């Protein structure tokens, strides 16, 4: 059998059942931020992986969300333990939590790429994305304020997420191709050859 078409398969079910997935994650004591992060990771997986036909798609999406939540929590716990151990041995009680200059540049480049991608979208799509992801407004509230359906809000969010995924893929491809979108990386390469 062939994999399900992108817009009629699991991704479509994901958007139709997003509220169910949020309640599912809330029942597992996920914070709203954790739930949003998990669902964004789930969307990226659905966007980037080919998944064949699934007999029970809603339980499958719930299982994926549950696994991603467990992974998210394990990563956060491991990162916190690692940082605590490292900072305790290196600096004692004086810790500088600010990111390194390279991380700042990488973050700025990623933000710029995302901003450029969103700027290419219709104004309403950007407004809905901003209200939902940045301001934290519920989809139902956004739909009511704009006098559109919740489904329409989800479609706008889908377009925004697709643009962000494409921007990330473009940055990753540029990095792999050696184009070095990050200034510090190009400087360090140049100094190796001197």
N, C-alpha and C positions, 0 to 999 in steps of 0.2 A: 504494500500500500504506500501511497505517497504521503508526505507530510501535509498537514492541514494548511490551507491558504492563510496567509498572515492575518488578513482583516476579518476572516470568518472563523478562525480557530480560537486558540487559547487567548490570544490578545483581545479579541472581541469579548470573550467571556470574562477576562480580567477586568475590563472597563465596566461591563454590565454588573459585575459582582463585587466591585471595589468596596462598597459599604459592608458587605458580608465579610470580606477579608479583613477590613478594619475592626469589625466586631470580634472576629476570630482572634486577631492579635491582641485586642484589648482584654479578652478573656484569658489570655496568657500573660497578662500584666505588662504588656508593652506600653511604654509611654507614647503619647501622640507623635513625638519626634521619631522614636524608634519605629513605630508602625509606618510612618511616611517613608523613612529610609528603607525599610524592608520592602515596602511595595514598590519603591523606585528601583531597588535592586532586582526585584522580581520582574518588573517591566523590562529592564535592560536584558535580563536573561531571556525573556520571551522574544525580545527584539533581535537578539544576536545568536540564539541557538535554534537549530532545526529540531523540532519535537514532533514525533509522529502522532497519529491519531490516538486519542486517549479515551478509554471506555467510560471513565467517570471523571470528567474534567474539573468539576468544582472541588471534590476531595483532593484531586491532584494539585490544584492551585493552593489549597489550604496546606497541604503537606509541604509544597515548595516554600510557602510563606513561613511555616513553622521551622523548617530547616534553616532558612535564611536568618530568622530571629535567633535561633540557637547559635549559628555561626557569628552573627553580629555581637551577641553577648560574650561569646568566648573570645573573640578578637579584642573587644573592649577590655575584658578582664585581663587578658594576657598583656595587652599594651600597657594598662595601668600598672600591673605588677612589674613589668620590664622597666618602665620609666621610673617607678619608685626605687627599684633596686639600683638602677644605673645612677640616678641623681643622688641617691644616698651615699654611694661609694665615691662619686666624683666631686660633689659639691657640699656635702653635709646638708645644712639647712638653707643655704643660699642658692636658690634655683631661679634661673631666668627662663620663664615659660614662653618667651617670644620665639617665633620660628626663625630658622637660619636665613641668611640673605638668599640662598639658592631656593629654599622652599617658598619664600616670599615672591621671588620672580616667577617660579613655576605657578604659584597660585594666581598671580596677576595675569599671566598668559592664559590660564584656564578660564579665568573670569572674563577676560577680553574676548576669547573665542566664544564663550557662552553668550555674552552680550551681543556680539556680531550676529550670531545665529538667531537670537531672539529678535533682533532688529529687522530681520528679513521677514518676520511673520506679521500677519495682520494685527492692528492695534488692539482689537478686542481679545485676541488670543493672548497677547502679552499681558494685558490687563488681568485676565482671568488667571494666568499663571502667577503673576505677582500677588494677586489677592489670596490665592490658595497656598502657594509655597512660601511666600515671604511674610505675608500678614497673618496667615493661618486661618483665614475665613473658611468655614465649611462650604462644600460645594452647593448644598441646598440654599444657603444664604446668598451665595454669588448668583445662582440661577434666579432667585427671587428678585434681587436688586436689578439684574439685567433683563428681567422678564423673558427668560429662556428656560428650556428644560434642563434638568440635571444631566441628562444624556448629552445635550449640546455642550455643557460645561466640560464633561469628560472628554468629548471629542476635541475641544480646544486644548485641553491639557495634554491629550495624546499627541497633537501636532507639536506642542512645545517640547514634550519629552523626546519626540523623534528628532527635532532640531538639535537638542542638547546631545543626544546620543551620536548624531552625525558629526557634531563639532568635536566631541571627545575622540571619536574614531579618526577624524582628520588630524588632530593633534598627535595621537598615538602613531599614526602612519608617518607623519612628518618626522617624529622622533626616531622611528625605526629606519626611515630612509636616510637618516643622517643629516637632515636639514636643520636640526637643532633649533627648535623654536625658543629655546631657553638660552639667554645670553651667557650665563656662566658656563654652560656645557660647551659652547663654541670656544670660549676663552681657554678652558682647560684642555680642549683638544689641540688648540694652537700651541700651547705651551709644551705639550708632549713632543711635538715635532721640532721644537727649537734646539 
